[in-house]
Amino acid sequence: MKSFYHYMMKYRSNAKGDPIGEFARSAYDDHSFPKSSTDYHEISSYLEMNGHYLESMSVFDDAWELYETNQ
């Protein structure tokens, strides 16, 4: 199974202003992001403490739903 981070990298080229694309670009720039994780709770906890770049945690939830659906 591909990690959530690696799955998200395909969204880096999304248009500016697209919340998932912005999240992917920010995660790419976040050198502490849990890049090998496939665990919702680990990533969610990390983002709650360090995800100042997220507009809202609902962006993460939407991205996670895409991740689960397309694995």
Backbone as XML, in Angstrom:
<?xml version="1.0"?>
<chain id="A" units="angstrom">
  <residue number="1" name="MET">
    <atom name="N" x="0.844" y="-1.183" z="0.000"/>
    <atom name="CA" x="0.000" y="0.000" z="0.000"/>
    <atom name="C" x="0.890" y="1.248" z="0.000"/>
  </residue>
  <residue number="2" name="LYS">
    <atom name="N" x="0.571" y="2.162" z="-0.852"/>
    <atom name="CA" x="1.295" y="3.434" z="-0.954"/>
    <atom name="C" x="0.974" y="4.281" z="0.284"/>
  </residue>
  <residue number="3" name="SER">
    <atom name="N" x="1.962" y="4.992" z="0.786"/>
    <atom name="CA" x="1.715" y="5.864" z="1.941"/>
    <atom name="C" x="0.795" y="7.021" z="1.521"/>
  </residue>
  <residue number="4" name="PHE">
    <atom name="N" x="0.152" y="7.616" z="2.507"/>
    <atom name="CA" x="-0.730" y="8.742" z="2.242"/>
    <atom name="C" x="0.047" y="9.886" z="1.577"/>
  </residue>
  <residue number="5" name="TYR">
    <atom name="N" x="1.232" y="10.165" z="2.102"/>
    <atom name="CA" x="2.066" y="11.226" z="1.544"/>
    <atom name="C" x="2.352" y="10.976" z="0.062"/>
  </residue>
  <residue number="6" name="HIS">
    <atom name="N" x="2.792" y="9.773" z="-0.268"/>
    <atom name="CA" x="3.111" y="9.469" z="-1.665"/>
    <atom name="C" x="1.869" y="9.527" z="-2.556"/>
  </residue>
  <residue number="7" name="TYR">
    <atom name="N" x="0.738" y="9.115" z="-2.027"/>
    <atom name="CA" x="-0.515" y="9.235" z="-2.771"/>
    <atom name="C" x="-0.825" y="10.714" z="-3.049"/>
  </residue>
  <residue number="8" name="MET">
    <atom name="N" x="-0.630" y="11.566" z="-2.038"/>
    <atom name="CA" x="-0.963" y="12.989" z="-2.161"/>
    <atom name="C" x="-0.100" y="13.722" z="-3.179"/>
  </residue>
  <residue number="9" name="MET">
    <atom name="N" x="1.087" y="13.230" z="-3.422"/>
    <atom name="CA" x="2.000" y="13.953" z="-4.310"/>
    <atom name="C" x="1.462" y="14.098" z="-5.727"/>
  </residue>
  <residue number="10" name="LYS">
    <atom name="N" x="0.536" y="13.243" z="-6.123"/>
    <atom name="CA" x="-0.037" y="13.400" z="-7.468"/>
    <atom name="C" x="-0.932" y="14.635" z="-7.572"/>
  </residue>
  <residue number="11" name="TYR">
    <atom name="N" x="-1.314" y="15.215" z="-6.433"/>
    <atom name="CA" x="-2.171" y="16.402" z="-6.433"/>
    <atom name="C" x="-1.381" y="17.711" z="-6.386"/>
  </residue>
  <residue number="12" name="ARG">
    <atom name="N" x="-0.051" y="17.620" z="-6.311"/>
    <atom name="CA" x="0.769" y="18.829" z="-6.234"/>
    <atom name="C" x="0.590" y="19.740" z="-7.436"/>
  </residue>
  <residue number="13" name="SER">
    <atom name="N" x="0.251" y="19.184" z="-8.573"/>
    <atom name="CA" x="0.115" y="19.998" z="-9.788"/>
    <atom name="C" x="-1.291" y="20.579" z="-9.962"/>
  </residue>
  <residue number="14" name="ASN">
    <atom name="N" x="-2.190" y="20.323" z="-9.019"/>
    <atom name="CA" x="-3.531" y="20.911" z="-9.103"/>
    <atom name="C" x="-3.428" y="22.436" z="-9.100"/>
  </residue>
  <residue number="15" name="ALA">
    <atom name="N" x="-4.438" y="23.068" z="-9.632"/>
    <atom name="CA" x="-4.456" y="24.529" z="-9.754"/>
    <atom name="C" x="-4.314" y="25.218" z="-8.402"/>
  </residue>
  <residue number="16" name="LYS">
    <atom name="N" x="-3.693" y="26.389" z="-8.427"/>
    <atom name="CA" x="-3.621" y="27.213" z="-7.214"/>
    <atom name="C" x="-5.038" y="27.474" z="-6.739"/>
  </residue>
  <residue number="17" name="GLY">
    <atom name="N" x="-5.220" y="27.431" z="-5.440"/>
    <atom name="CA" x="-6.541" y="27.655" z="-4.865"/>
    <atom name="C" x="-7.305" y="26.372" z="-4.620"/>
  </residue>
  <residue number="18" name="ASP">
    <atom name="N" x="-6.895" y="25.263" z="-5.247"/>
    <atom name="CA" x="-7.524" y="23.974" z="-4.978"/>
    <atom name="C" x="-7.041" y="23.502" z="-3.611"/>
  </residue>
  <residue number="19" name="PRO">
    <atom name="N" x="-7.944" y="23.280" z="-2.649"/>
    <atom name="CA" x="-7.519" y="22.945" z="-1.286"/>
    <atom name="C" x="-6.647" y="21.687" z="-1.196"/>
  </residue>
  <residue number="20" name="ILE">
    <atom name="N" x="-6.967" y="20.662" z="-1.951"/>
    <atom name="CA" x="-6.173" y="19.433" z="-1.876"/>
    <atom name="C" x="-4.807" y="19.653" z="-2.530"/>
  </residue>
  <residue number="21" name="GLY">
    <atom name="N" x="-4.760" y="20.391" z="-3.598"/>
    <atom name="CA" x="-3.487" y="20.720" z="-4.217"/>
    <atom name="C" x="-2.613" y="21.555" z="-3.297"/>
  </residue>
  <residue number="22" name="GLU">
    <atom name="N" x="-3.216" y="22.527" z="-2.629"/>
    <atom name="CA" x="-2.470" y="23.354" z="-1.671"/>
    <atom name="C" x="-1.952" y="22.493" z="-0.518"/>
  </residue>
  <residue number="23" name="PHE">
    <atom name="N" x="-2.773" y="21.582" z="-0.037"/>
    <atom name="CA" x="-2.367" y="20.662" z="1.028"/>
    <atom name="C" x="-1.187" y="19.807" z="0.566"/>
  </residue>
  <residue number="24" name="ALA">
    <atom name="N" x="-1.270" y="19.264" z="-0.634"/>
    <atom name="CA" x="-0.195" y="18.417" z="-1.158"/>
    <atom name="C" x="1.110" y="19.199" z="-1.267"/>
  </residue>
  <residue number="25" name="ARG">
    <atom name="N" x="1.045" y="20.431" z="-1.762"/>
    <atom name="CA" x="2.255" y="21.246" z="-1.881"/>
    <atom name="C" x="2.829" y="21.588" z="-0.503"/>
  </residue>
  <residue number="26" name="SER">
    <atom name="N" x="1.959" y="21.865" z="0.448"/>
    <atom name="CA" x="2.418" y="22.175" z="1.806"/>
    <atom name="C" x="3.021" y="20.949" z="2.485"/>
  </residue>
  <residue number="27" name="ALA">
    <atom name="N" x="2.406" y="19.785" z="2.292"/>
    <atom name="CA" x="2.956" y="18.549" z="2.864"/>
    <atom name="C" x="4.325" y="18.268" z="2.265"/>
  </residue>
  <residue number="28" name="TYR">
    <atom name="N" x="4.489" y="18.542" z="0.987"/>
    <atom name="CA" x="5.775" y="18.351" z="0.314"/>
    <atom name="C" x="6.861" y="19.227" z="0.953"/>
  </residue>
  <residue number="29" name="ASP">
    <atom name="N" x="6.478" y="20.441" z="1.319"/>
    <atom name="CA" x="7.426" y="21.384" z="1.924"/>
    <atom name="C" x="7.655" y="21.127" z="3.413"/>
  </residue>
  <residue number="30" name="ASP">
    <atom name="N" x="6.804" y="20.310" z="4.024"/>
    <atom name="CA" x="6.886" y="19.999" z="5.461"/>
    <atom name="C" x="7.826" y="18.807" z="5.648"/>
  </residue>
  <residue number="31" name="HIS">
    <atom name="N" x="9.048" y="19.083" z="6.022"/>
    <atom name="CA" x="10.058" y="18.031" z="6.119"/>
    <atom name="C" x="9.814" y="17.062" z="7.270"/>
  </residue>
  <residue number="32" name="SER">
    <atom name="N" x="8.906" y="17.387" z="8.187"/>
    <atom name="CA" x="8.597" y="16.499" z="9.305"/>
    <atom name="C" x="7.336" y="15.670" z="9.075"/>
  </residue>
  <residue number="33" name="PHE">
    <atom name="N" x="6.658" y="15.890" z="7.961"/>
    <atom name="CA" x="5.430" y="15.149" z="7.670"/>
    <atom name="C" x="5.719" y="13.649" z="7.732"/>
  </residue>
  <residue number="34" name="PRO">
    <atom name="N" x="4.817" y="12.859" z="8.331"/>
    <atom name="CA" x="5.034" y="11.401" z="8.424"/>
    <atom name="C" x="4.882" y="10.734" z="7.051"/>
  </residue>
  <residue number="35" name="LYS">
    <atom name="N" x="5.931" y="10.788" z="6.273"/>
    <atom name="CA" x="5.895" y="10.397" z="4.863"/>
    <atom name="C" x="5.617" y="8.924" z="4.608"/>
  </residue>
  <residue number="36" name="SER">
    <atom name="N" x="5.930" y="8.061" z="5.541"/>
    <atom name="CA" x="5.723" y="6.630" z="5.302"/>
    <atom name="C" x="4.439" y="6.094" z="5.920"/>
  </residue>
  <residue number="37" name="SER">
    <atom name="N" x="3.672" y="6.949" z="6.561"/>
    <atom name="CA" x="2.487" y="6.495" z="7.289"/>
    <atom name="C" x="1.295" y="6.192" z="6.382"/>
  </residue>
  <residue number="38" name="THR">
    <atom name="N" x="0.563" y="5.170" z="6.785"/>
    <atom name="CA" x="-0.712" y="4.829" z="6.157"/>
    <atom name="C" x="-1.826" y="4.880" z="7.206"/>
  </residue>
  <residue number="39" name="ASP">
    <atom name="N" x="-1.519" y="5.452" z="8.377"/>
    <atom name="CA" x="-2.434" y="5.452" z="9.517"/>
    <atom name="C" x="-3.142" y="6.800" z="9.677"/>
  </residue>
  <residue number="40" name="TYR">
    <atom name="N" x="-4.459" y="6.780" z="9.584"/>
    <atom name="CA" x="-5.264" y="7.996" z="9.689"/>
    <atom name="C" x="-4.980" y="8.755" z="10.982"/>
  </residue>
  <residue number="41" name="HIS">
    <atom name="N" x="-4.977" y="8.037" z="12.107"/>
    <atom name="CA" x="-4.833" y="8.696" z="13.401"/>
    <atom name="C" x="-3.451" y="9.321" z="13.578"/>
  </residue>
  <residue number="42" name="GLU">
    <atom name="N" x="-2.421" y="8.650" z="13.100"/>
    <atom name="CA" x="-1.073" y="9.210" z="13.193"/>
    <atom name="C" x="-0.971" y="10.512" z="12.392"/>
  </residue>
  <residue number="43" name="ILE">
    <atom name="N" x="-1.475" y="10.493" z="11.178"/>
    <atom name="CA" x="-1.390" y="11.683" z="10.323"/>
    <atom name="C" x="-2.292" y="12.792" z="10.848"/>
  </residue>
  <residue number="44" name="SER">
    <atom name="N" x="-3.488" y="12.431" z="11.265"/>
    <atom name="CA" x="-4.426" y="13.414" z="11.806"/>
    <atom name="C" x="-3.847" y="14.099" z="13.040"/>
  </residue>
  <residue number="45" name="SER">
    <atom name="N" x="-3.279" y="13.323" z="13.945"/>
    <atom name="CA" x="-2.668" y="13.900" z="15.150"/>
    <atom name="C" x="-1.510" y="14.817" z="14.785"/>
  </residue>
  <residue number="46" name="TYR">
    <atom name="N" x="-0.700" y="14.378" z="13.847"/>
    <atom name="CA" x="0.419" y="15.214" z="13.405"/>
    <atom name="C" x="-0.101" y="16.548" z="12.871"/>
  </residue>
  <residue number="47" name="LEU">
    <atom name="N" x="-1.114" y="16.495" z="12.019"/>
    <atom name="CA" x="-1.637" y="17.716" z="11.405"/>
    <atom name="C" x="-2.311" y="18.628" z="12.422"/>
  </residue>
  <residue number="48" name="GLU">
    <atom name="N" x="-2.958" y="18.051" z="13.418"/>
    <atom name="CA" x="-3.583" y="18.882" z="14.444"/>
    <atom name="C" x="-2.539" y="19.688" z="15.214"/>
  </residue>
  <residue number="49" name="MET">
    <atom name="N" x="-1.357" y="19.107" z="15.380"/>
    <atom name="CA" x="-0.291" y="19.786" z="16.121"/>
    <atom name="C" x="0.603" y="20.638" z="15.209"/>
  </residue>
  <residue number="50" name="ASN">
    <atom name="N" x="0.754" y="20.241" z="13.941"/>
    <atom name="CA" x="1.741" y="20.873" z="13.067"/>
    <atom name="C" x="1.193" y="21.369" z="11.729"/>
  </residue>
  <residue number="51" name="GLY">
    <atom name="N" x="-0.062" y="21.150" z="11.473"/>
    <atom name="CA" x="-0.624" y="21.466" z="10.168"/>
    <atom name="C" x="-1.151" y="22.871" z="10.049"/>
  </residue>
  <residue number="52" name="HIS">
    <atom name="N" x="-0.368" y="23.835" z="10.499"/>
    <atom name="CA" x="-0.783" y="25.242" z="10.446"/>
    <atom name="C" x="-1.099" y="25.682" z="9.023"/>
  </residue>
  <residue number="53" name="TYR">
    <atom name="N" x="-0.591" y="24.949" z="8.040"/>
    <atom name="CA" x="-0.810" y="25.298" z="6.637"/>
    <atom name="C" x="-2.164" y="24.809" z="6.117"/>
  </residue>
  <residue number="54" name="LEU">
    <atom name="N" x="-2.855" y="23.990" z="6.902"/>
    <atom name="CA" x="-4.172" y="23.505" z="6.466"/>
    <atom name="C" x="-5.240" y="24.548" z="6.773"/>
  </residue>
  <residue number="55" name="GLU">
    <atom name="N" x="-6.031" y="24.843" z="5.780"/>
    <atom name="CA" x="-7.143" y="25.776" z="5.950"/>
    <atom name="C" x="-8.124" y="25.227" z="6.990"/>
  </residue>
  <residue number="56" name="SER">
    <atom name="N" x="-8.348" y="23.918" z="6.920"/>
    <atom name="CA" x="-9.280" y="23.231" z="7.808"/>
    <atom name="C" x="-8.949" y="21.743" z="7.792"/>
  </residue>
  <residue number="57" name="MET">
    <atom name="N" x="-9.214" y="21.073" z="8.899"/>
    <atom name="CA" x="-8.978" y="19.628" z="8.938"/>
    <atom name="C" x="-9.912" y="18.893" z="7.983"/>
  </residue>
  <residue number="58" name="SER">
    <atom name="N" x="-10.976" y="19.537" z="7.548"/>
    <atom name="CA" x="-11.874" y="18.886" z="6.585"/>
    <atom name="C" x="-11.160" y="18.647" z="5.258"/>
  </residue>
  <residue number="59" name="VAL">
    <atom name="N" x="-10.145" y="19.460" z="4.942"/>
    <atom name="CA" x="-9.347" y="19.234" z="3.724"/>
    <atom name="C" x="-8.619" y="17.899" z="3.852"/>
  </residue>
  <residue number="60" name="PHE">
    <atom name="N" x="-8.034" y="17.642" z="5.033"/>
    <atom name="CA" x="-7.383" y="16.361" z="5.272"/>
    <atom name="C" x="-8.401" y="15.226" z="5.155"/>
  </residue>
  <residue number="61" name="ASP">
    <atom name="N" x="-9.569" y="15.392" z="5.755"/>
    <atom name="CA" x="-10.597" y="14.344" z="5.695"/>
    <atom name="C" x="-11.005" y="14.047" z="4.252"/>
  </residue>
  <residue number="62" name="ASP">
    <atom name="N" x="-11.152" y="15.074" z="3.449"/>
    <atom name="CA" x="-11.495" y="14.883" z="2.033"/>
    <atom name="C" x="-10.368" y="14.151" z="1.299"/>
  </residue>
  <residue number="63" name="ALA">
    <atom name="N" x="-9.134" y="14.539" z="1.580"/>
    <atom name="CA" x="-7.986" y="13.885" z="0.950"/>
    <atom name="C" x="-7.880" y="12.435" z="1.399"/>
  </residue>
  <residue number="64" name="TRP">
    <atom name="N" x="-8.148" y="12.182" z="2.671"/>
    <atom name="CA" x="-8.081" y="10.805" z="3.183"/>
    <atom name="C" x="-9.151" y="9.936" z="2.512"/>
  </residue>
  <residue number="65" name="GLU">
    <atom name="N" x="-10.324" y="10.496" z="2.308"/>
    <atom name="CA" x="-11.395" y="9.747" z="1.636"/>
    <atom name="C" x="-10.962" y="9.366" z="0.218"/>
  </residue>
  <residue number="66" name="LEU">
    <atom name="N" x="-10.333" y="10.281" z="-0.493"/>
    <atom name="CA" x="-9.808" y="9.974" z="-1.827"/>
    <atom name="C" x="-8.756" y="8.871" z="-1.742"/>
  </residue>
  <residue number="67" name="TYR">
    <atom name="N" x="-7.887" y="8.968" z="-0.772"/>
    <atom name="CA" x="-6.818" y="7.983" z="-0.553"/>
    <atom name="C" x="-7.411" y="6.590" z="-0.341"/>
  </residue>
  <residue number="68" name="GLU">
    <atom name="N" x="-8.389" y="6.491" z="0.545"/>
    <atom name="CA" x="-9.001" y="5.186" z="0.831"/>
    <atom name="C" x="-9.756" y="4.633" z="-0.372"/>
  </residue>
  <residue number="69" name="THR">
    <atom name="N" x="-10.429" y="5.493" z="-1.093"/>
    <atom name="CA" x="-11.224" y="5.073" z="-2.241"/>
    <atom name="C" x="-10.362" y="4.596" z="-3.402"/>
  </residue>
  <residue number="70" name="ASN">
    <atom name="N" x="-9.185" y="5.194" z="-3.556"/>
    <atom name="CA" x="-8.353" y="4.918" z="-4.732"/>
    <atom name="C" x="-7.160" y="4.029" z="-4.455"/>
  </residue>
  <residue number="71" name="GLN">
    <atom name="N" x="-7.144" y="3.352" z="-3.335"/>
    <atom name="CA" x="-6.037" y="2.424" z="-3.045"/>
    <atom name="C" x="-6.304" y="1.077" z="-3.635"/>
  </residue>
</chain>
